[in-house]
Amino acid sequence: MHFEPYPFEKLTELLKDITPSSAYPAVSLTIGEPQFETPDFIQQALQNSSALLNKYPKSSGEAYVNEAQRSFVKKRFGVELKSTELLSTFGTREVLFNFPQYLLHDKSNPVMAYTNPFYQIYEGAAIASRARAVHLNLTKENAFKPDINLPALKEADLIILNFPNNPTTSVLSLDELGEWVKFALKYDIVLLNDECYSEIYAGEKPPSLLEASLHVGNDTFKNVLVINSISKRSSAPGLRSGFIAGDEKILSGYMKYRTYIGAGIPLPLQMASTVAWNDMEHVELTCAQYAKNLSLAHEILGVSAVNATFYVWLEVGDDLEFTCKLYAQKNIKVLPGRFLGRAGMGDGYVRIALVENSVKTEAILKEIKDFIATSK
């Protein structure tokens, strides 16, 4: 198997011969890793359960985690799930990589479609599954929303959407998601939405594909799945707590598959993640912080208002040149858009991760604005 280097490896190679200005502190806005402290009550729950390290975890996750995650889905999206309609997972990255392999294994000529630009695990999963990839290109011309009328889509066995979207920040409405559900049912395609940014928004709350499934009358979630995680919302990526939810028939087989892959979550992490999933107050505080950062980007950089995720998808012309010069002159790292896409998707954009506090974010954005002004 041949995998492309990860975007951050490409960035290191791009900048390796550049010595940044020593007049500025080093700043990295490349990775979507929250720079806030994990809330104390979550850390305390982890400390209090360390004695459980002497026990093996279940590959399916403990019942209390499943219950907490289903409670989150009900509180946030108004969707009541049965215990068989949700599996706790070791974050979501492993799911995005191994679920396609499970689902597509018995297909003679599997086809997997996913948004482009993308989280590179989607591409890796297609390669590992020996699947032909169909790119759902997200461009300024289509408002960074995928074309449901793409002819090749009808041949897909699996479609992965990602809304709210990384990196373009676009959001699909409840009705738009509902059209994708109807499409998946019509052509018997499994549809999965990566919803890891559902809790990072400014203004209206982004809908879930689960809500959309009910909205169009698919109350058994046939062919419909979502994944989600506390990594962003709880500033706790190290807990590796996520879930996949939806079609219980698909999940039943996938759960059996998971018993072989050794992805059980250590019990102390499950205890800590349970209190995180059950609490919504800290999520609202985190969301407000990111909303402030997005507002600052709108005010300072003049970009269109961003309603979800903590990214800015900034159009810059030559994204490689912009990245190199910004690093050299201001000691600020951003990620070239072309590293996140294929066939030209992402060219001319950089992704900026606004994961610092608002005071630091404001100062950094002003430096980027100054760089843009002096580079014209």
VOGU-3710 file (C-alpha; in Angstrom, 3 decimals, decimal comma):
1> mhfepypfek> 0,000/0,000/0,000  1,167/3,495/-0,797  -0,004/6,309/1,461  0,612/9,988/0,816  2,695/11,819/3,439  0,524/13,502/6,031  -0,080/17,266/5,541  2,107/18,133/8,511  4,996/16,119/7,066  4,630/18,070/3,827
11> ltellkditp> 4,652/21,325/5,780  7,849/20,381/7,603  9,496/19,623/4,274  8,248/22,901/2,760  9,632/25,041/5,594  12,810/23,115/6,410  15,232/25,580/4,781  13,545/28,746/6,058  14,840/30,556/9,120  11,939/32,514/10,612
21> ssaypavslt> 12,301/36,032/11,970  13,564/36,033/15,544  11,649/39,254/16,180  8,459/37,269/16,722  7,565/34,325/18,985  6,922/31,011/17,234  3,236/30,417/16,538  1,681/27,309/15,005  -1,882/27,473/13,685  -1,642/24,248/11,706
31> igepqfetpd> -3,246/21,480/13,748  -6,776/21,308/15,122  -5,645/20,659/18,673  -7,322/22,756/21,392  -4,836/24,778/23,419  -7,106/25,110/26,435  -6,747/23,135/29,653  -8,924/20,060/29,956  -11,599/21,032/32,547  -10,630/20,171/36,115
41> fiqqalqnss> -13,630/17,939/36,784  -12,618/15,703/33,867  -9,014/15,514/35,066  -10,214/14,689/38,584  -12,388/11,847/37,316  -9,344/10,418/35,533  -7,219/10,621/38,680  -9,924/9,082/40,851  -10,242/6,030/38,600  -6,570/5,171/38,095
51> allnkypkss> -6,980/2,008/40,190  -8,988/0,535/37,309  -5,808/0,154/35,269  -5,600/-3,411/36,581  -8,592/-4,451/34,463  -9,015/-5,114/30,749  -11,542/-2,883/29,007  -14,312/-4,280/26,830  -13,847/-3,666/23,129  -17,455/-2,469/22,982
61> geayvneaqr> -16,977/0,044/25,802  -18,639/0,060/29,204  -22,401/0,524/29,469  -22,004/3,777/31,393  -20,072/5,378/28,516  -22,639/4,219/25,979  -25,398/5,673/28,157  -23,584/9,008/28,557  -23,025/9,305/24,827  -26,644/8,467/24,033
71> sfvkkrfgve> -27,677/11,056/26,616  -25,539/13,637/24,802  -27,202/12,782/21,478  -30,644/13,191/23,054  -29,811/16,482/24,790  -28,019/18,003/21,826  -29,964/16,685/18,824  -33,252/15,483/20,315  -32,585/11,966/19,008  -33,208/9,011/21,319
81> lkstellstf> -30,996/6,039/20,476  -31,214/2,449/21,619  -28,084/0,947/23,186  -27,643/-1,137/20,018  -27,595/2,020/17,887  -24,346/3,410/19,338  -20,858/1,964/19,811  -18,218/3,659/21,948  -14,892/3,902/20,131  -11,261/4,781/20,692
91> gtrevlfnfp> -11,718/8,286/19,331  -12,920/8,556/15,725  -9,737/8,375/13,690  -9,508/4,607/14,102  -13,161/4,261/13,076  -12,676/6,327/9,942  -9,775/4,074/8,985  -11,089/0,619/9,886  -14,847/0,934/9,376  -14,514/1,258/5,578
101> qyllhdksnp> -12,280/-1,820/5,575  -14,928/-3,762/7,481  -17,814/-2,514/5,353  -16,135/-2,900/1,951  -14,232/-6,140/2,526  -16,649/-8,378/0,648  -17,210/-5,975/-2,253  -15,459/-7,091/-5,454  -14,962/-3,548/-6,777  -15,684/-1,208/-3,871
111> vmaytnpfyq> -16,317/2,496/-4,420  -15,895/5,054/-1,661  -16,834/8,723/-1,996  -15,736/11,508/0,323  -15,455/15,270/0,464  -12,387/16,926/-1,088  -10,416/18,665/0,458  -10,483/16,211/3,322  -9,204/14,749/6,563  -6,526/12,467/5,117
121> iyegaaiasr> -7,748/9,384/6,976  -10,575/9,184/4,413  -8,052/8,703/1,617  -6,020/6,243/3,666  -9,123/4,178/4,359  -9,970/4,053/0,657  -6,454/2,867/-0,148  -6,500/0,218/2,601  -9,918/-0,952/1,389  -8,756/-1,156/-2,243
131> aravhlnltk> -11,654/1,137/-3,054  -11,969/3,423/-6,036  -12,238/6,949/-4,699  -14,860/9,422/-5,851  -14,087/12,977/-4,782  -16,900/15,285/-3,735  -15,157/18,537/-4,610  -15,848/21,534/-2,376  -15,264/24,845/-4,138  -16,142/28,491/-3,738
141> enafkpdinl> -18,467/28,112/-6,736  -20,580/25,436/-5,006  -20,393/27,195/-1,608  -18,157/24,342/-0,419  -21,073/21,909/-0,517  -20,923/18,530/-2,324  -22,822/17,865/-5,535  -25,415/15,177/-4,847  -26,054/14,870/-8,595  -22,542/13,659/-9,406
151> palkeadlii> -23,163/10,614/-11,689  -20,389/8,495/-10,142  -22,036/8,732/-6,730  -24,688/6,196/-7,671  -21,941/3,560/-7,859  -20,671/4,243/-4,343  -20,852/1,662/-1,576  -19,891/4,185/1,095  -20,137/7,981/1,179  -18,329/9,952/3,882
161> lnfpnnptts> -19,539/13,490/4,454  -17,900/15,878/6,899  -20,186/18,651/8,089  -19,468/20,986/9,772  -16,562/20,759/7,360  -12,835/20,661/7,963  -11,206/22,636/6,379  -13,762/24,791/4,499  -16,026/25,458/7,561  -19,226/24,957/5,525
171> vlsldelgew> -22,385/23,526/7,091  -25,254/21,549/5,537  -28,788/22,384/6,634  -31,233/19,820/7,976  -33,005/19,721/4,614  -29,732/19,338/2,698  -28,664/16,455/4,932  -32,115/14,951/4,469  -31,595/14,874/0,704  -28,406/12,874/1,250
181> vkfalkydiv> -30,314/10,397/3,415  -32,943/9,930/0,717  -30,181/9,485/-1,886  -28,473/6,813/0,239  -31,726/4,908/0,666  -32,642/5,141/-3,018  -29,333/3,686/-4,196  -28,652/1,475/-1,122  -25,469/3,305/-0,133  -24,086/3,543/3,402
191> llndecysei> -23,843/7,220/4,373  -21,588/8,375/7,209  -21,228/11,949/8,470  -18,098/12,901/10,408  -19,567/15,297/12,992  -16,510/15,941/15,151  -17,019/19,719/14,876  -20,734/19,693/15,698  -20,153/21,413/19,053  -17,923/24,216/17,731
201> yagekppsll> -20,184/26,847/16,219  -21,190/30,500/16,270  -24,916/31,154/16,190  -27,240/28,423/14,954  -26,364/24,898/16,080  -25,361/22,603/13,195  -27,762/19,682/12,672  -26,827/16,005/12,807  -27,363/13,456/10,062  -29,320/11,488/12,685
211> easlhvgndt> -31,779/14,382/12,943  -31,989/14,505/9,153  -32,709/10,784/9,024  -35,724/11,246/11,285  -36,657/14,400/9,367  -37,184/12,383/6,168  -38,913/9,451/7,881  -35,963/7,050/8,185  -36,572/6,371/11,863  -34,526/3,139/11,926
221> fknvlvinsi> -31,459/4,999/10,579  -31,157/2,461/7,754  -27,828/3,028/5,927  -27,138/6,098/8,093  -24,243/6,535/10,527  -22,512/9,394/12,328  -19,332/9,670/14,333  -18,501/12,179/17,037  -15,850/12,855/19,654  -15,135/14,923/22,774
231> skrssapglr> -11,649/15,872/21,562  -12,594/19,373/20,377  -15,607/20,174/22,556  -13,968/19,143/25,845  -10,336/20,040/25,030  -9,546/16,396/25,704  -8,116/14,715/22,598  -5,961/12,529/24,848  -9,030/10,752/26,242  -9,646/9,187/22,806
241> sgfiagdeki> -13,381/9,003/23,393  -15,732/8,861/20,434  -18,672/6,932/19,075  -20,318/5,683/15,915  -24,115/5,680/15,895  -27,017/4,850/13,608  -27,998/1,692/11,706  -27,996/-1,077/14,349  -27,714/-3,865/11,768  -24,454/-2,433/10,437
251> lsgymkyrty> -23,203/-1,707/13,953  -23,913/-5,266/15,103  -21,468/-6,700/12,570  -18,969/-3,907/13,115  -19,000/-4,543/16,872  -18,043/-8,175/16,283  -15,239/-7,014/13,967  -13,973/-4,625/16,650  -13,381/-7,486/19,103  -10,442/-8,477/16,892
261> igagiplplq> -8,706/-5,109/16,524  -7,740/-4,410/20,138  -9,179/-0,898/20,384  -10,567/-1,078/23,914  -10,411/2,200/25,847  -8,620/1,999/29,235  -11,201/2,164/32,026  -9,840/5,356/33,647  -10,254/7,108/30,293  -13,797/5,774/30,028
271> mastvawndm> -14,647/7,081/33,502  -13,256/10,525/32,688  -14,946/10,647/29,302  -18,276/9,691/30,866  -18,364/12,811/33,037  -17,301/14,867/29,999  -20,105/13,487/27,809  -22,662/14,081/30,566  -21,781/17,747/31,092  -22,903/20,412/28,617
281> ehveltcaqy> -21,959/23,529/30,590  -18,237/23,325/29,858  -19,025/22,699/26,195  -20,985/25,952/25,998  -18,048/27,847/27,519  -15,624/26,315/25,029  -17,975/27,043/22,151  -18,224/30,696/23,219  -14,430/30,982/23,224  -14,142/29,671/19,690
291> aknlslahei> -17,052/31,848/18,549  -15,131/34,864/19,839  -12,070/33,779/17,852  -14,139/33,393/14,688  -15,605/36,841/15,242  -12,085/38,269/15,589  -11,091/36,670/12,285  -14,101/38,297/10,635  -13,265/41,700/12,117  -9,499/41,644/11,577
301> lgvsavnatf> -8,996/39,648/8,377  -12,268/40,674/6,757  -13,224/37,072/5,960  -16,857/36,059/5,685  -18,465/35,179/8,983  -17,685/31,559/9,899  -20,502/29,713/11,656  -18,816/26,442/12,618  -15,478/24,779/13,413  -12,502/26,763/14,706
311> yvwlevgddl> -10,849/27,190/11,310  -10,464/30,008/8,835  -10,263/28,898/5,194  -8,417/31,917/3,842  -8,063/32,591/0,131  -4,520/33,844/-0,470  -3,527/33,233/-4,092  -0,402/31,077/-4,022  -0,830/29,075/-0,824  2,729/27,713/-0,794
321> eftcklyaqk> 4,275/31,142/-1,264  1,983/32,681/1,349  2,851/29,967/3,886  6,593/30,290/3,348  6,669/34,094/3,493  4,394/34,315/6,533  6,654/31,898/8,361  9,821/33,713/7,314  8,554/37,189/8,169  6,239/36,594/11,155
331> nikvlpgrfl> 7,262/33,147/12,504  3,649/31,983/12,056  2,850/28,552/10,628  -0,354/27,884/8,699  -1,290/24,923/6,512  -1,380/25,223/2,694  -4,781/24,203/1,394  -3,370/21,999/-1,348  -1,936/19,674/1,317  -5,532/18,849/2,303
341> gragmgdgyv> -6,932/18,066/-1,122  -6,395/16,371/-4,462  -6,887/17,420/-8,094  -6,383/21,085/-7,282  -8,857/21,260/-4,409  -7,502/23,565/-1,725  -5,056/25,339/-4,022  -4,986/29,043/-3,260  -6,175/28,671/0,347  -4,544/28,243/3,733
351> rialvensvk> -6,163/26,702/6,799  -5,732/28,639/10,025  -6,629/26,871/13,279  -7,882/29,376/15,867  -7,241/27,168/18,885  -5,615/29,689/21,237  -7,328/32,023/23,727  -8,913/35,166/22,301  -6,196/37,533/23,526  -3,447/35,574/21,821
361> teailkeikd> -5,648/34,944/18,778  -6,315/38,663/18,328  -2,592/39,498/18,424  -1,750/36,739/15,926  -4,518/37,740/13,523  -3,284/41,342/13,568  0,185/40,133/12,600  -1,313/38,142/9,718  -3,290/41,216/8,624  -0,121/43,300/8,720
371> fiatsk> 1,689/40,674/6,648  -1,073/40,638/4,039  -1,102/44,434/3,835  2,661/44,739/3,393  2,807/41,878/0,881  0,505/43,498/-1,668
//
